[in-house]
Amino acid sequence: MEEGYTTLEIDLSEEHREHLHKNGLRDPVIDGRPYYSLDDNVREYLMSDWGFPEEKVEPEGFVIDRWHLGVEEAPPQIRYDTSRVDKHGEEHRYDSVRGSGGILDVHPGAAAYLAEVEIPLWAPESIKGADALLSRGRLAVGFQGVWGWSLNGRPAPGWKKIPLQGRLVYVSFDSDVHHREDLQVPLKRFTNYLKYERGAVVYIARIPQPGDEKVGVDDHIARFSDAADAVSEKQFSFSVR
């Protein structure tokens, strides 16, 4: 590593590994990314190498290394154990550096499959969700939030590198997208782009929400012990977009 940069030694605590297990992720996927817990060495690395401000790295949590299309290292994401409250009183469960939008994350172990148009592609609104799907043998591209597929009002440039003509794409946003009209806007724009501009065959994979709390695809997958059933029509409600 260049002079002035932090020598990074990483470790994932048992508590954080257990959290990822409970969210449907398996160890080869966890360690292949990797995920690692925040400590003083990691905090210095995030500040010196990626420009994180001190207030974003102070809380406890773990780091999710991000890989644009599975091949290009991108600014990491932090997942806090307890939501961070910023100076404006807003809560953040996840955080990243300013200006790091539009990252289409693919696990580095799955990057080679992006070019195979015969392989269906899943599109959840989180990286953990994409890794939970990969843990069940499904190829997925993850991004940060319902607008994470876009950049500056347009589809993120990385989409042009993913063959989509005739490809099955399952859009699996968190369950609250079906209960909030404001979240329907990015969902509609995203699916319209995939279908009408890129020629994909698009399905909405609706995640059941039994209570008031929203459910992500990783939470949903973790409910089922059978890997095959976890991402089948038995547990999702599919609709054509």
C-alpha positions as CSV (number, residue, x, y, z in Angstrom):
1,M,0.0,0.0,0.0
2,E,1.3,3.5,-0.8
3,E,3.0,5.6,1.8
4,G,0.6,7.4,4.1
5,Y,-2.1,4.8,3.6
6,T,-3.4,2.6,6.4
7,T,-2.4,-1.0,6.6
8,L,-5.7,-2.7,6.9
9,E,-6.2,-5.7,9.1
10,I,-9.8,-6.8,9.2
11,D,-11.9,-9.1,11.3
12,L,-15.7,-9.9,11.4
13,S,-17.0,-10.3,15.0
14,E,-19.1,-13.3,15.8
15,E,-22.0,-11.0,16.5
16,H,-21.8,-9.5,13.1
17,R,-21.4,-12.8,11.4
18,E,-24.4,-14.1,13.2
19,H,-26.4,-11.1,12.1
20,L,-25.5,-11.9,8.5
21,H,-26.4,-15.5,8.9
22,K,-29.8,-14.5,10.2
23,N,-30.2,-12.4,7.1
24,G,-29.7,-15.4,4.9
25,L,-26.0,-14.9,3.9
26,R,-23.6,-17.8,3.9
27,D,-19.9,-17.8,4.9
28,P,-18.3,-18.1,1.4
29,V,-20.3,-15.1,0.3
30,I,-19.6,-13.2,3.5
31,D,-15.8,-13.8,3.4
32,G,-15.6,-13.5,-0.4
33,R,-16.7,-9.8,-0.4
34,P,-15.6,-9.3,2.5
35,Y,-17.6,-8.0,5.4
36,Y,-15.7,-6.8,8.4
37,S,-16.3,-5.1,11.8
38,L,-15.5,-1.5,12.6
39,D,-12.4,-1.0,14.8
40,D,-9.9,1.8,15.2
41,N,-7.7,0.4,12.3
42,V,-10.7,0.2,10.0
43,R,-11.9,3.6,11.0
44,E,-8.5,5.1,10.0
45,Y,-8.6,3.2,6.7
46,L,-12.1,4.5,5.9
47,M,-11.1,8.1,6.6
48,S,-7.6,8.1,4.9
49,D,-8.3,5.9,1.9
50,W,-12.0,6.7,1.2
51,G,-12.6,10.1,2.7
52,F,-15.2,9.2,5.3
53,P,-15.7,11.9,7.8
54,E,-15.0,11.1,11.5
55,E,-18.7,11.3,12.5
56,K,-19.6,8.5,10.1
57,V,-17.1,6.0,11.4
58,E,-17.4,6.6,15.1
59,P,-20.4,4.4,15.8
60,E,-20.2,0.6,16.1
61,G,-21.1,-1.5,13.1
62,F,-19.6,-3.4,10.2
63,V,-18.3,-2.5,6.7
64,I,-19.5,-3.9,3.4
65,D,-16.9,-3.7,0.7
66,R,-18.5,-2.7,-2.6
67,W,-17.6,-3.8,-6.1
68,H,-18.9,-2.0,-9.1
69,L,-20.1,-4.7,-11.4
70,G,-18.0,-7.1,-9.4
71,V,-14.6,-6.0,-10.8
72,E,-14.0,-2.4,-9.7
73,E,-13.4,-1.6,-6.0
74,A,-15.9,1.1,-4.9
75,P,-16.3,3.2,-1.7
76,P,-17.5,0.8,1.1
77,Q,-20.7,1.1,2.9
78,I,-21.2,1.0,6.7
79,R,-24.1,-0.7,8.4
80,Y,-24.5,0.6,12.0
81,D,-25.5,-1.6,14.9
82,T,-27.7,1.3,16.1
83,S,-28.8,4.0,13.6
84,R,-26.6,7.0,13.6
85,V,-28.3,10.3,14.2
86,D,-26.8,13.2,12.2
87,K,-26.8,16.9,13.1
88,H,-30.1,17.4,11.4
89,G,-31.8,14.7,13.5
90,E,-32.0,12.2,10.7
91,E,-31.4,8.6,11.3
92,H,-29.0,6.5,9.2
93,R,-28.8,2.7,9.4
94,Y,-26.5,2.6,6.4
95,D,-23.9,5.2,5.3
96,S,-21.3,5.9,2.7
97,V,-19.3,8.8,1.5
98,R,-20.9,11.7,-0.3
99,G,-20.7,11.4,-4.1
100,S,-20.6,7.5,-4.2
101,G,-24.1,7.1,-5.7
102,G,-24.8,5.0,-8.8
103,I,-22.8,2.0,-7.7
104,L,-24.1,-1.2,-9.2
105,D,-22.7,-3.8,-6.8
106,V,-22.1,-7.4,-7.8
107,H,-20.3,-9.8,-5.6
108,P,-16.8,-10.3,-7.0
109,G,-17.3,-14.1,-7.1
110,A,-20.3,-13.7,-9.4
111,A,-19.0,-11.0,-11.8
112,A,-18.2,-13.4,-14.6
113,Y,-21.9,-14.5,-14.9
114,L,-23.2,-10.9,-15.7
115,A,-22.4,-11.5,-19.4
116,E,-24.5,-14.7,-19.5
117,V,-27.9,-13.3,-20.7
118,E,-29.5,-16.7,-20.2
119,I,-28.9,-16.3,-16.4
120,P,-31.8,-14.4,-14.8
121,L,-30.8,-11.3,-12.9
122,W,-32.2,-10.2,-9.5
123,A,-32.2,-6.5,-8.5
124,P,-32.8,-5.8,-4.8
125,E,-32.3,-2.4,-3.2
126,S,-29.5,-3.5,-0.9
127,I,-26.1,-5.3,-1.1
128,K,-27.0,-7.6,1.7
129,G,-30.1,-8.6,-0.2
130,A,-28.1,-9.3,-3.3
131,D,-25.7,-11.5,-1.3
132,A,-28.5,-13.3,0.3
133,L,-29.8,-14.2,-3.1
134,L,-26.3,-15.2,-4.2
135,S,-26.1,-17.4,-1.2
136,R,-29.1,-19.3,-2.7
137,G,-27.5,-19.5,-6.1
138,R,-29.2,-16.5,-7.7
139,L,-27.2,-13.8,-9.6
140,A,-28.0,-10.3,-8.3
141,V,-27.0,-6.7,-8.6
142,G,-27.5,-4.6,-5.5
143,F,-27.6,-0.9,-4.9
144,Q,-28.3,1.5,-2.1
145,G,-32.0,2.3,-1.8
146,V,-34.8,2.6,-4.2
147,W,-33.0,5.3,-6.2
148,G,-29.7,3.5,-6.1
149,W,-30.0,2.1,-9.6
150,S,-29.8,5.7,-10.9
151,L,-27.3,8.6,-10.9
152,N,-28.2,12.2,-11.5
153,G,-31.7,11.4,-12.6
154,R,-30.7,8.8,-15.2
155,P,-29.9,5.1,-15.0
156,A,-26.5,4.5,-13.6
157,P,-23.9,4.2,-16.5
158,G,-23.0,0.7,-15.4
159,W,-26.2,-0.7,-16.7
160,K,-24.9,-0.3,-20.3
161,K,-22.3,-2.9,-19.5
162,I,-24.9,-5.5,-18.5
163,P,-26.6,-7.4,-21.3
164,L,-30.3,-7.1,-20.8
165,Q,-32.1,-7.7,-24.1
166,G,-34.4,-10.6,-23.6
167,R,-33.0,-11.3,-20.1
168,L,-35.3,-12.2,-17.2
169,V,-34.9,-9.5,-14.5
170,Y,-36.6,-9.8,-11.1
171,V,-36.9,-6.5,-9.3
172,S,-37.2,-7.2,-5.5
173,F,-37.5,-4.0,-3.6
174,D,-38.3,-4.0,0.1
175,S,-41.9,-4.7,1.0
176,D,-42.8,-1.1,1.8
177,V,-42.5,-0.2,-1.8
178,H,-46.0,-1.7,-2.3
179,H,-47.5,0.4,0.6
180,R,-46.1,3.8,-0.2
181,E,-46.9,5.8,-3.3
182,D,-43.7,7.8,-3.1
183,L,-41.7,4.6,-3.5
184,Q,-43.7,3.6,-6.5
185,V,-42.1,6.4,-8.6
186,P,-38.5,4.9,-8.6
187,L,-39.9,1.4,-9.0
188,K,-41.9,2.4,-12.1
189,R,-39.0,4.4,-13.6
190,F,-36.6,1.5,-13.0
191,T,-38.8,-1.2,-14.5
192,N,-39.7,1.0,-17.5
193,Y,-36.0,1.5,-18.2
194,L,-35.3,-2.2,-18.0
195,K,-38.2,-3.1,-20.2
196,Y,-38.6,-0.3,-22.7
197,E,-35.1,1.0,-23.1
198,R,-33.2,-2.2,-22.6
199,G,-35.6,-5.0,-23.7
200,A,-35.5,-7.0,-20.5
201,V,-38.4,-9.3,-19.5
202,V,-39.2,-7.7,-16.1
203,Y,-41.0,-9.2,-13.2
204,I,-41.8,-7.6,-9.8
205,A,-40.9,-10.1,-7.0
206,R,-43.2,-8.8,-4.3
207,I,-42.0,-9.5,-0.7
208,P,-44.8,-10.3,1.8
209,Q,-45.1,-7.9,4.7
210,P,-47.0,-9.7,7.5
211,G,-46.8,-6.8,10.0
212,D,-46.0,-3.1,10.1
213,E,-42.2,-3.5,9.7
214,K,-40.9,-3.5,6.2
215,V,-39.2,-6.7,5.0
216,G,-36.1,-6.8,2.8
217,V,-35.3,-9.7,0.4
218,D,-32.6,-10.8,2.8
219,D,-35.0,-10.9,5.8
220,H,-37.5,-12.8,3.6
221,I,-35.0,-15.4,2.4
222,A,-33.7,-16.0,6.0
223,R,-37.2,-17.2,7.0
224,F,-36.8,-20.3,4.9
225,S,-34.3,-23.1,5.5
226,D,-34.9,-24.7,2.1
227,A,-32.6,-23.0,-0.4
228,A,-34.7,-23.9,-3.4
229,D,-37.9,-22.7,-1.9
230,A,-36.4,-19.4,-0.6
231,V,-36.6,-17.8,-4.0
232,S,-39.4,-19.6,-5.7
233,E,-43.0,-18.6,-6.5
234,K,-44.1,-20.2,-3.3
235,Q,-42.7,-17.3,-1.3
236,F,-42.8,-14.4,-3.7
237,S,-45.8,-13.0,-5.6
238,F,-44.6,-12.3,-9.1
239,S,-46.2,-9.9,-11.5
240,V,-45.2,-8.8,-15.0
241,R,-44.2,-5.1,-15.3
